[in-house]
């Protein structure tokens, strides 16, 4: 991180920004008790809040950037300190003063990534729809029921393109009228906002909103819970209100309506991981489970920490772009838990979770022992679909 010259000025800003949120904390420690970081190393959100209360926050400290915004501590806090909002506010102040994790700097560069190409992976904007090549997926036009917004990782990451293709295959089989915008899309901006770059988030959001409005978009279908959260809960700050649906919710609705026929026996033991931004942040717990239970032959097994108590994969809050030391990855703990319940497949519904779990399989050397699948991939396979 860059050095900051006028530290006193920053302290004054932190004191002013803290307001009642920081002062509400009476140091009970419940936030630290449930924080996943304390499963792998020492970390204290309580300490950060206390330092901020007295204007003592070190914005160049690594601890400022550890929180994954998983949402476990706010649901336990008896004083409504709103740890996520408080932590993001501190990051925003740091960003304004030129302090930012070096590993995330390339994501913000002018020539590429989020600013230049609308994605955090330094991929060309013109290739955003390449994942759909050969599938007959149409460009969205006004009057279509859904805009399918795969999100950056499903558009560009080789592993996650399979999720987008499976999703498109299921939608086509069910006769859902949908289209994509490809190069006209930007990143939703959720993760860059959580790292503190508010201005870049606003830029991405305004560009997306203009595109959606110009194209006549009414309903948005998403694969990423981070897109779901931002479009549903944060874009209304710009006085727009789109209907936003996660793929798991729509697929369950299609099965209930008899529009999806699952032909074959899946025949595997599957456990489901609740993504933080689908579950705790948006309350979607049952749809993915009911969807998996509708798959013939699938045996669903619960993980020891599930639903509102789900263990974070570690990818939220911008951490998906930051390096986490070996031995400090709680995604490793999650894969271990899946192995303990003797699951053959670890299913989830978030690209960050899939990316982290695939890495954990390599780290733990269990590549052959367990598969990591998006629920849309499982439904596609149960329909008899092949990549």
C-alpha positions as CSV (number, residue, x, y, z in Angstrom):
1,X,0.0,0.0,0.0
2,X,1.1,3.6,-0.6
3,X,2.3,5.8,2.3
4,X,-0.1,8.5,3.5
5,X,1.4,11.8,4.6
6,X,-1.3,13.5,6.6
7,X,-2.3,10.8,9.0
8,X,-3.9,13.3,11.4
9,X,-6.4,14.4,8.8
10,X,-7.4,10.8,8.2
11,X,-8.0,10.3,11.9
12,X,-10.3,13.3,12.0
13,X,-12.3,12.0,9.0
14,X,-12.6,8.5,10.7
15,X,-13.9,10.2,13.9
16,X,-16.5,12.1,11.9
17,X,-17.6,9.2,9.8
18,X,-17.9,6.8,12.7
19,X,-20.9,8.5,14.1
20,X,-23.3,6.4,16.2
21,X,-22.3,3.1,14.5
22,X,-18.9,2.9,16.2
23,X,-20.2,4.3,19.5
24,X,-22.9,1.7,19.7
25,X,-20.4,-1.1,20.2
26,X,-20.0,-2.2,23.9
27,X,-17.3,-4.7,23.1
28,X,-19.2,-7.9,23.8
29,X,-17.1,-9.9,21.4
30,X,-19.9,-11.8,19.7
31,X,-18.6,-10.6,16.3
32,X,-15.2,-12.2,16.9
33,X,-16.8,-15.4,18.2
34,X,-18.5,-16.1,14.9
35,X,-16.0,-14.6,12.5
36,X,-14.6,-17.3,10.2
37,X,-11.1,-15.7,10.3
38,X,-10.8,-16.8,13.9
39,X,-10.9,-20.4,12.7
40,X,-7.5,-19.9,10.9
41,X,-5.8,-16.9,12.4
42,X,-6.2,-14.0,14.9
43,X,-8.6,-11.3,13.7
44,X,-10.8,-9.0,15.6
45,X,-13.6,-6.9,14.1
46,X,-14.3,-5.7,17.7
47,X,-10.7,-4.2,17.8
48,X,-11.2,-2.4,14.5
49,X,-14.5,-0.9,15.7
50,X,-13.0,0.2,19.0
51,X,-10.0,1.8,17.2
52,X,-12.3,3.6,14.9
53,X,-14.4,4.9,17.8
54,X,-11.3,6.8,19.1
55,X,-9.9,7.7,15.7
56,X,-7.0,5.3,16.1
57,X,-7.6,3.2,13.0
58,X,-4.4,2.3,11.0
59,X,-5.7,2.4,7.4
60,X,-2.5,0.8,6.2
61,X,-3.0,-2.2,8.3
62,X,-3.7,-5.6,6.7
63,X,-6.6,-6.1,9.1
64,X,-8.6,-3.3,7.3
65,X,-8.9,-5.6,4.3
66,X,-9.6,-9.0,5.8
67,X,-13.3,-8.9,6.3
68,X,-15.1,-10.9,3.7
69,X,-18.5,-9.2,4.5
70,X,-19.9,-12.7,5.0
71,X,-22.7,-11.3,7.3
72,X,-22.2,-13.6,10.3
73,X,-21.4,-10.9,12.8
74,X,-24.2,-8.5,12.0
75,X,-26.8,-11.2,12.6
76,X,-25.3,-11.8,16.1
77,X,-24.7,-8.1,17.1
78,X,-27.0,-7.0,19.9
79,X,-26.3,-3.3,19.3
80,X,-26.7,-3.0,15.5
81,X,-23.2,-1.8,14.9
82,X,-23.5,-2.9,11.3
83,X,-20.0,-4.1,11.0
84,X,-20.0,-4.5,7.2
85,X,-21.1,-0.9,6.6
86,X,-18.7,0.3,9.2
87,X,-15.8,-1.7,7.7
88,X,-16.6,-0.6,4.2
89,X,-16.8,3.0,5.3
90,X,-13.2,2.8,6.7
91,X,-12.0,1.2,3.4
92,X,-13.7,4.0,1.5
93,X,-11.8,6.6,3.5
94,X,-8.6,4.7,3.0
95,X,-9.2,4.5,-0.8
96,X,-9.8,8.3,-0.9
97,X,-6.4,8.8,0.7
98,X,-4.6,6.5,-1.8
99,X,-4.4,3.4,0.4
100,X,-5.5,0.3,-1.4
101,X,-4.4,-3.4,-1.5
102,X,-1.7,-3.7,-4.2
103,X,-3.2,-7.0,-5.4
104,X,-6.5,-5.2,-6.3
105,X,-4.8,-2.2,-8.0
106,X,-4.7,-4.0,-11.4
107,X,-8.5,-4.5,-11.2
108,X,-8.9,-0.7,-11.2
109,X,-6.5,0.3,-13.9
110,X,-7.6,2.8,-16.6
111,X,-6.5,0.8,-19.6
112,X,-8.1,-2.5,-18.7
113,X,-10.1,-4.4,-16.2
114,X,-13.1,-2.7,-14.6
115,X,-12.6,0.8,-16.0
116,X,-11.5,0.0,-19.5
117,X,-13.1,-3.4,-20.2
118,X,-15.9,-3.7,-17.6
119,X,-14.5,-6.8,-15.9
120,X,-11.9,-7.6,-13.2
121,X,-10.1,-10.2,-15.2
122,X,-8.4,-8.0,-17.7
123,X,-10.3,-9.7,-20.5
124,X,-11.5,-7.9,-23.7
125,X,-15.0,-6.5,-23.5
126,X,-15.7,-7.8,-27.1
127,X,-15.2,-11.4,-25.9
128,X,-17.8,-11.2,-23.1
129,X,-20.3,-13.3,-25.0
130,X,-17.9,-15.8,-26.3
131,X,-19.0,-18.3,-23.7
132,X,-22.3,-18.7,-25.6
133,X,-20.7,-19.5,-29.0
134,X,-22.6,-22.2,-30.8
135,X,-25.5,-22.3,-28.4
136,X,-27.9,-20.1,-30.3
137,X,-28.3,-17.6,-27.4
138,X,-29.9,-14.4,-28.7
139,X,-28.9,-10.9,-28.0
140,X,-31.5,-9.4,-25.6
141,X,-34.3,-7.4,-27.3
142,X,-37.1,-5.5,-25.7
143,X,-40.0,-7.7,-25.1
144,X,-38.0,-10.8,-24.0
145,X,-38.9,-12.0,-20.5
146,X,-35.4,-12.2,-19.0
147,X,-32.1,-10.6,-19.5
148,X,-29.6,-13.3,-18.4
149,X,-26.7,-11.6,-16.8
150,X,-24.0,-14.3,-16.2
151,X,-21.5,-12.0,-14.5
152,X,-17.8,-11.6,-15.1
153,X,-16.5,-14.9,-14.0
154,X,-19.1,-17.0,-15.9
155,X,-18.3,-15.0,-19.1
156,X,-14.5,-15.3,-18.9
157,X,-13.2,-18.0,-16.5
158,X,-12.7,-21.3,-18.3
159,X,-14.2,-23.4,-15.5
160,X,-17.1,-21.1,-14.9
161,X,-18.1,-20.7,-18.6
162,X,-19.4,-24.3,-18.1
163,X,-21.9,-23.0,-15.6
164,X,-23.1,-20.3,-18.0
165,X,-23.5,-22.8,-20.8
166,X,-25.3,-25.3,-18.6
167,X,-27.7,-22.5,-17.5
168,X,-28.4,-21.5,-21.0
169,X,-29.1,-25.1,-21.9
170,X,-31.6,-25.6,-19.1
171,X,-33.4,-22.3,-20.0
172,X,-33.6,-23.2,-23.6
173,X,-35.0,-26.7,-22.8
174,X,-37.7,-25.1,-20.6
175,X,-38.6,-22.6,-23.4
176,X,-37.6,-19.5,-21.4
177,X,-37.4,-16.4,-23.5
178,X,-34.1,-14.8,-22.6
179,X,-31.2,-12.9,-24.1
180,X,-27.8,-11.6,-23.2
181,X,-26.1,-8.2,-23.7
182,X,-22.6,-9.5,-24.0
183,X,-20.2,-6.6,-24.7
184,X,-22.8,-4.1,-23.5
185,X,-22.5,-5.4,-19.9
186,X,-20.3,-4.2,-17.1
187,X,-19.3,-5.8,-13.9
188,X,-22.1,-5.3,-11.4
189,X,-19.6,-3.5,-9.1
190,X,-20.5,-5.3,-5.9
191,X,-16.9,-6.4,-4.9
192,X,-15.2,-3.2,-5.9
193,X,-17.6,-1.3,-3.7
194,X,-16.9,-3.5,-0.8
195,X,-13.2,-2.8,-1.2
196,X,-13.9,0.9,-0.8
197,X,-13.8,2.3,-4.3
198,X,-17.2,3.9,-4.2
199,X,-16.7,6.1,-7.3
200,X,-15.8,3.2,-9.5
201,X,-18.9,1.3,-8.3
202,X,-21.1,4.3,-9.1
203,X,-19.6,4.5,-12.6
204,X,-20.2,0.8,-13.3
205,X,-23.7,0.9,-11.9
206,X,-24.8,4.0,-13.9
207,X,-23.5,2.5,-17.1
208,X,-25.3,-0.8,-16.5
209,X,-28.5,1.0,-15.5
210,X,-28.4,3.1,-18.6
211,X,-27.9,0.0,-20.8
212,X,-30.8,-1.9,-19.0
213,X,-33.2,1.0,-19.4
214,X,-32.2,1.7,-23.0
215,X,-32.8,-2.0,-23.9
216,X,-36.1,-2.2,-22.1
217,X,-35.0,-4.7,-19.4
218,X,-37.6,-5.5,-16.8
219,X,-36.4,-8.8,-15.3
220,X,-32.8,-9.8,-14.7
221,X,-31.7,-13.4,-14.2
222,X,-28.4,-13.9,-12.5
223,X,-26.1,-16.8,-11.6
224,X,-24.0,-14.8,-9.1
225,X,-25.4,-13.9,-5.7
226,X,-23.1,-10.9,-5.7
227,X,-24.9,-9.6,-8.8
228,X,-28.2,-10.5,-7.2
229,X,-27.4,-8.5,-4.1
230,X,-26.2,-5.5,-6.0
231,X,-29.0,-5.3,-8.6
232,X,-31.7,-6.1,-6.0
233,X,-30.5,-4.1,-3.0
234,X,-28.0,-1.4,-4.2
235,X,-29.1,-0.3,-7.6
236,X,-32.4,1.0,-6.2
237,X,-30.2,3.8,-4.7
238,X,-30.1,5.1,-8.3
239,X,-34.0,5.2,-8.4
240,X,-34.4,2.1,-10.5
241,X,-36.2,-1.1,-9.6
242,X,-35.6,-4.2,-11.7
243,X,-37.0,-7.6,-10.8
244,X,-34.0,-9.7,-10.1
245,X,-34.1,-13.5,-9.9
246,X,-31.4,-16.0,-9.0
247,X,-31.1,-19.0,-11.3
248,X,-31.9,-21.4,-8.4
249,X,-35.3,-19.7,-7.9
250,X,-36.3,-19.8,-11.5
251,X,-35.2,-23.4,-12.1
252,X,-37.3,-24.5,-9.1
253,X,-40.2,-22.6,-10.5
254,X,-39.8,-24.3,-13.9
255,X,-39.7,-27.7,-12.4
256,X,-42.8,-27.1,-10.3
257,X,-44.6,-25.9,-13.5
258,X,-43.6,-29.1,-15.3
259,X,-41.5,-27.2,-17.9
260,X,-38.3,-29.1,-17.1
261,X,-38.1,-32.8,-17.5
262,X,-35.2,-34.5,-15.6
263,X,-34.8,-37.8,-17.5
264,X,-32.0,-39.7,-15.8
265,X,-30.8,-40.8,-12.4
266,X,-28.1,-38.5,-11.0
267,X,-27.2,-41.2,-8.4
268,X,-24.6,-39.2,-6.4
269,X,-24.3,-38.0,-2.8
270,X,-24.5,-34.2,-2.9
271,X,-24.0,-31.6,-0.2
272,X,-25.0,-28.0,-0.6
273,X,-23.0,-25.0,0.5
274,X,-25.0,-21.8,1.1
275,X,-23.2,-18.8,-0.4
276,X,-23.1,-15.8,2.0
277,X,-24.7,-13.4,-0.5
278,X,-27.4,-15.8,-1.5
279,X,-28.3,-17.0,2.0
280,X,-27.5,-14.6,4.8
281,X,-27.7,-11.5,2.7
282,X,-30.7,-12.4,0.6
283,X,-32.6,-15.1,2.4
284,X,-32.5,-17.7,-0.3
285,X,-32.0,-21.0,1.5
286,X,-34.7,-23.4,0.4
287,X,-34.9,-23.0,-3.3
288,X,-31.5,-24.6,-4.0
289,X,-32.3,-27.5,-1.7
290,X,-35.7,-28.1,-3.2
291,X,-34.2,-28.0,-6.6
292,X,-31.5,-30.6,-5.7
293,X,-34.1,-32.8,-4.0
294,X,-36.1,-32.8,-7.3
295,X,-33.2,-34.4,-9.1
296,X,-33.9,-38.2,-9.5
297,X,-31.5,-40.4,-7.6
298,X,-29.7,-37.5,-5.9
299,X,-29.0,-38.0,-2.2
300,X,-28.7,-34.6,-0.4
301,X,-26.6,-34.4,2.7
302,X,-26.3,-31.3,4.9
303,X,-23.0,-29.8,5.9
304,X,-22.4,-29.3,9.6
305,X,-22.7,-25.5,9.2
306,X,-25.6,-24.6,6.9
307,X,-28.2,-22.0,6.1
308,X,-27.7,-18.9,8.3
309,X,-24.7,-20.5,9.9
310,X,-22.9,-21.4,6.7
311,X,-19.2,-21.1,6.7
312,X,-18.0,-18.4,4.2
313,X,-15.7,-19.5,1.3
314,X,-13.6,-16.4,1.8
315,X,-14.3,-14.7,-1.5
316,X,-16.5,-11.8,-0.5
317,X,-15.5,-8.3,0.3
318,X,-13.1,-8.2,-2.6
319,X,-11.1,-11.1,-1.1
320,X,-11.6,-13.0,-4.3
321,X,-8.9,-10.7,-5.8
322,X,-6.5,-10.9,-2.8
323,X,-4.0,-13.6,-2.0
324,X,-4.8,-15.6,1.1
325,X,-1.9,-17.5,2.8
326,X,-1.9,-21.3,2.7
327,X,-3.4,-22.5,5.9
328,X,-5.6,-19.4,6.3
329,X,-8.2,-20.4,3.6
330,X,-11.5,-21.3,5.2
331,X,-12.6,-22.7,1.8
332,X,-10.2,-25.5,2.7
333,X,-12.2,-26.1,5.9
334,X,-15.4,-26.2,3.9
335,X,-14.1,-28.9,1.5
336,X,-13.0,-30.9,4.5
337,X,-16.5,-30.7,5.9
338,X,-17.9,-31.9,2.5
339,X,-15.5,-34.9,2.6
340,X,-16.5,-35.6,6.2
341,X,-20.2,-36.1,5.2
342,X,-18.9,-38.4,2.4
343,X,-20.3,-36.2,-0.3
344,X,-19.3,-37.0,-3.9
345,X,-20.3,-33.6,-5.1
346,X,-20.0,-30.2,-3.3
347,X,-22.8,-28.1,-4.9
348,X,-23.2,-24.4,-4.6
349,X,-24.6,-21.4,-6.5
350,X,-21.9,-18.8,-6.5
351,X,-18.9,-18.3,-8.9
352,X,-16.6,-17.2,-6.0
353,X,-17.4,-20.3,-4.0
354,X,-16.8,-22.5,-7.0
355,X,-13.4,-20.9,-7.8
356,X,-12.3,-21.2,-4.1
357,X,-13.4,-24.7,-3.7
358,X,-11.7,-25.8,-7.0
359,X,-8.5,-24.2,-5.6
360,X,-9.0,-26.1,-2.3
361,X,-9.3,-29.4,-4.1
362,X,-5.8,-28.8,-5.4
363,X,-4.4,-27.6,-2.1
364,X,-5.9,-30.5,-0.2
365,X,-5.0,-33.0,-3.0
366,X,-8.6,-34.3,-3.3
367,X,-9.1,-33.6,-7.0
368,X,-10.4,-37.2,-7.7
369,X,-12.3,-37.5,-4.4
370,X,-15.0,-34.8,-4.8
371,X,-16.5,-32.7,-7.6
372,X,-17.5,-29.1,-7.3
373,X,-20.7,-28.2,-9.2
374,X,-23.0,-25.3,-9.6
375,X,-26.6,-26.4,-9.1
376,X,-27.4,-25.5,-12.7
377,X,-24.8,-27.9,-13.9
378,X,-26.4,-30.7,-11.9
379,X,-29.9,-29.9,-13.3
380,X,-28.4,-29.8,-16.8
381,X,-26.8,-33.2,-16.3
382,X,-30.0,-34.6,-14.9
383,X,-31.8,-33.5,-18.1
384,X,-29.3,-35.5,-20.1
385,X,-27.4,-32.5,-21.3
386,X,-23.7,-32.7,-22.1
387,X,-21.1,-29.9,-22.3
